[in-house]
Amino acid sequence: MDEISLDLPVVPGVELLQRVPLFAKLGYEETMALAQISHVETRADGEIAIHQDSLGSALFILKEGKAIVRRRDPITGDVKDLATLTKGELFGEMSLIDDQLASADVAASGPVELLVIPRKAFEALLASDERLAIKVFKCFCRALNDKLRKANGRIAELSAKKAGA
């Protein structure tokens, strides 16, 4: 019996991108295009991937490991852990759509492996494919809308607790 070969291109990161909610609505070829501009990087324990008050240059997806989001108070210098990110979660996405400084550090908690989508390559890809650009920006709008709804919910909960105290 002859072996059947499909000869599908193997591009690292496609499966991970398909599982990330931000890109879940993209088709396979669109996801392949994103994967082709991405690459994998590693960080050692404590190494910072994004520095607070720096201009972001990429979107990062945790392929393996954990990362801590930390914010340093600009006046007191006190550092507060805000969140722990785990496998499949992303950070730095805002750097792909605005020119604002990062609001926090993101540091490896143990060794991590990251799928990285550089801003310049991302912008060039979207500039070359208007349909993909519209679809990606709709995905960004949905993701930011979800984050805003969750933040509003937390604010309402805190306000209710404060009013009841």
ZIRA-V336616 format. One record per residue. N is the residue number from 1. RES is the residue in one letter. PSI is psi in degrees with one decimal (999 if undefined). D_FIRST is the distance of its C-alpha to the first C-alpha in Angstrom with 2 decimals. Layout:
{{N:RES:PSI:D_FIRST} {N:RES:PSI:D_FIRST}}
This chain:
{{1:M:132.2:0.00} {2:D:145.4:3.80} {3:E:138.7:6.57} {4:I:131.2:9.33} {5:S:128.5:12.77} {6:L:-17.2:15.92} {7:D:42.9:18.30} {8:L:139.5:21.10} {9:P:137.7:24.21} {10:V:113.0:25.13} {11:V:119.1:28.90} {12:P:138.6:30.67} {13:G:-12.7:32.84} {14:V:-49.0:31.14} {15:E:-42.0:30.44} {16:L:-44.8:33.98} {17:L:-37.5:35.59} {18:Q:-25.0:33.91} {19:R:-14.9:35.46} {20:V:123.4:38.92} {21:P:-34.9:41.13} {22:L:-34.3:42.72} {23:F:8.5:39.51} {24:A:-26.3:37.76} {25:K:-3.9:38.61} {26:L:148.3:36.94} {27:G:172.9:33.70} {28:Y:-46.8:30.61} {29:E:-35.7:31.57} {30:E:-40.9:35.14} {31:T:-38.6:34.12} {32:M:-41.4:32.00} {33:A:-42.1:35.16} {34:L:-43.9:37.15} {35:A:-34.9:34.63} {36:Q:-22.7:34.69} {37:I:-0.8:38.46} {38:S:165.9:38.35} {39:H:165.7:38.11} {40:V:136.6:38.26} {41:E:156.0:41.49} {42:T:153.4:42.73} {43:R:141.5:46.23} {44:A:163.9:48.01} {45:D:127.7:50.09} {46:G:-11.9:53.09} {47:E:136.6:51.96} {48:I:128.0:52.87} {49:A:-38.4:50.32} {50:I:130.9:52.92} {51:H:131.9:56.64} {52:Q:141.9:59.20} {53:D:18.7:61.32} {54:S:158.0:58.87} {55:L:121.9:57.15} {56:G:151.3:53.51} {57:S:1.4:50.89} {58:A:161.1:47.58} {59:L:137.4:45.83} {60:F:137.4:44.32} {61:I:127.8:41.71} {62:L:111.4:41.55} {63:K:-40.0:38.02} {64:E:142.7:39.21} {65:G:-169.1:42.67} {66:K:155.3:45.96} {67:A:149.9:48.73} {68:I:132.0:52.36} {69:V:121.4:54.27} {70:R:139.6:57.86} {71:R:131.0:60.90} {72:R:126.5:63.94} {73:D:123.8:67.26} {74:P:-20.6:68.74} {75:I:-52.5:72.27} {76:T:-22.7:72.07} {77:G:-1.6:68.94} {78:D:141.1:67.73} {79:V:132.8:63.95} {80:K:130.5:62.33} {81:D:127.8:58.70} {82:L:-35.0:57.60} {83:A:157.4:53.98} {84:T:125.7:51.00} {85:L:143.0:47.72} {86:T:178.9:44.40} {87:K:129.7:40.69} {88:G:-13.7:39.73} {89:E:156.9:43.35} {90:L:162.4:44.71} {91:F:159.8:48.00} {92:G:5.0:49.68} {93:E:-30.0:48.54} {94:M:-27.9:52.13} {95:S:-17.7:52.20} {96:L:-15.7:49.76} {97:I:-6.1:52.20} {98:D:171.3:55.71} {99:D:34.3:57.88} {100:Q:156.1:59.40} {101:L:149.6:59.65} {102:A:137.6:57.49} {103:S:-5.8:59.37} {104:A:163.0:58.02} {105:D:151.1:56.28} {106:V:116.3:52.72} {107:A:146.9:52.14} {108:A:137.4:49.28} {109:S:88.3:49.81} {110:G:177.3:47.90} {111:P:140.4:45.17} {112:V:155.1:43.33} {113:E:129.6:40.43} {114:L:138.0:41.07} {115:L:125.0:39.17} {116:V:129.0:41.81} {117:I:104.2:42.30} {118:P:142.5:45.18} {119:R:-47.7:47.84} {120:K:-43.5:48.10} {121:A:-37.8:44.37} {122:F:-47.0:44.40} {123:E:-41.4:47.41} {124:A:-41.2:45.91} {125:L:-48.2:42.68} {126:L:-33.9:44.74} {127:A:-27.0:47.10} {128:S:-10.2:44.24} {129:D:94.3:42.81} {130:E:-40.2:45.48} {131:R:-44.4:43.16} {132:L:-41.8:41.57} {133:A:-46.8:45.10} {134:I:-44.8:46.37} {135:K:-43.4:43.46} {136:V:-43.6:43.83} {137:F:-31.1:47.59} {138:K:-40.5:47.25} {139:C:-43.5:45.08} {140:F:-43.5:47.83} {141:C:-43.9:50.47} {142:R:-46.2:48.72} {143:A:-43.7:48.33} {144:L:-35.9:51.95} {145:N:-44.2:53.15} {146:D:-44.2:51.50} {147:K:-41.4:53.13} {148:L:-43.1:56.47} {149:R:-43.2:56.33} {150:K:-42.5:55.60} {151:A:-42.6:58.41} {152:N:-38.7:60.80} {153:G:-43.3:59.93} {154:R:-40.0:60.73} {155:I:-42.4:63.96} {156:A:-43.0:64.98} {157:E:-45.8:64.32} {158:L:-38.9:66.37} {159:S:-40.7:69.14} {160:A:-41.7:69.28} {161:K:-42.8:69.47} {162:K:-40.3:72.17} {163:A:-32.8:74.17} {164:G:-13.6:73.98} {165:A:999:75.05}}
